[in-house]
Amino acid sequence: MVKVRIWGSLQSATDDRAEVEIDAGTLRELLDGLAREYPALRPQLERGVSVAIDGKVYNDSWFTPISPDSEVVLLARLRGG
């Protein structure tokens, strides 16, 4: 299981939980698990999110490995301006 910190407004889709646990070994498995466990999060996941794994932000790197002791943070997609 991977502990995922849910950042900011995304918490409203996880019943205001700031941290959840998902069984995942890759970024794709993590996002699929989040959509399955928290259906209210699915629209945001489909629009796009950023995931920080051990301090590095990933957007579409589906096969990025995640270990159970990784620090994982789910954020609304970061966009430059």
Long-range contacts (C-beta under 8 A, 24 or more apart in sequence): 1-68, 2-30, 2-66, 2-67, 2-68, 2-70, 2-72, 3-72, 4-30, 4-34, 4-72, 4-73, 4-74, 5-71, 5-72, 5-73, 5-74, 6-74, 7-73, 7-74, 7-75, 7-76, 8-75, 8-76, 9-76, 10-41, 10-44, 10-49, 10-74, 10-75, 10-76, 12-40, 13-38, 13-40, 13-41, 13-44, 14-38, 14-40, 14-41, 24-66, 25-65, 25-66, 26-62, 26-63, 26-64, 26-65, 26-66, 27-51, 27-53, 27-58, 27-61, 27-62, 27-63, 27-64, 27-66, 28-62, 28-63, 29-66, 30-66, 30-72, 34-74, 44-76, 47-77, 48-77, 49-74, 49-75, 49-76, 49-77, 50-74, 50-75, 50-76, 50-77, 50-78, 51-75
